[in-house]
């Protein structure tokens, strides 16, 4: 059962990419990590386009090993046609029968708790997974290949580069607490661009910034699902240190429109930040907003950073 808010979001995404989406009609799209938070919105949007707009459906191939993806919970109707789900770890070579016109590599472990729990898998997904999918893109002669990188490739940016432009080269430690994620995404970008330079693969790269919305796992451990989940259970909202850390947040439907517009863009070899450059907020203020939604019956507690969650 798809929640009405998710259905509304998917309709909004489809409406906003209707013009560009015509390129998907009658084609085949393969997405790794299609059972993840962002992947499910992309799959759900294509499914909606198939039902409401396309005369010839876009076939969807979902590749996921469900290490964090949610099994049997895609944002599609029961008994949906033109969707094939393959349980497969993308770090291992694989083949897909028939044509593939578009590939999205969205598989990965974006939550700091999970990429610290599975550091080797995180590295392998970003690098070996990208290699296998780029080889598939090369064999299938795809029209577009989209690599999901991360805003974390910038590391701890110099204050002079906030907001951070795509031209900023980053300030990242190759042996730091986040290195398994940051550095593997950086190398994944390098590999993706190298396939563009050497083989002419029509690649694009997106760097998402703090995307949130319905469908995030309640045990994701990132701040929005943690605050909302705790509040719903009547628990305190944990704010690390003094809560002065600042973020901007981008709603998932806005982000998905951007992802699909980039995938279907005629430009090749480009990198795009995807996020919200306004409404920066610190974590204490965010906790106070959530508490207010529950009539201030939820307490806020300041806590130390746990070892599993890098500062």
Buried (B, 14 or more C-beta within 10 A) or exposed (E): EBEEEBEEBBBBBBEBBEEBBEBBBEBBBBBBBBBBBBBBBBBBBBBBBBBEBBEEBBBBBBBBBEBBBBEEEBBBBEEBEBBBBBEBBBBEEEEBEEEBBBBBBBBBBBBBBBBBBBBEBBBBBBBBBBBBBBBBBBEBEBBBBBBBBBBBBBBEBEEEBEBBEEEBEBEBEEEEBBBBBBBBBBBBBEBBBEBBEEEEBBBBBBBBBBBBBBBBBEEBBBBBBBBBBBBEEEBBBBBBEEBEBEBBBBEBBBBBBBBBBBBBBEEEBBBBBBBBEEEEBBBBEBBBEBBEEEEEEBEBEEEEEEEEBBE
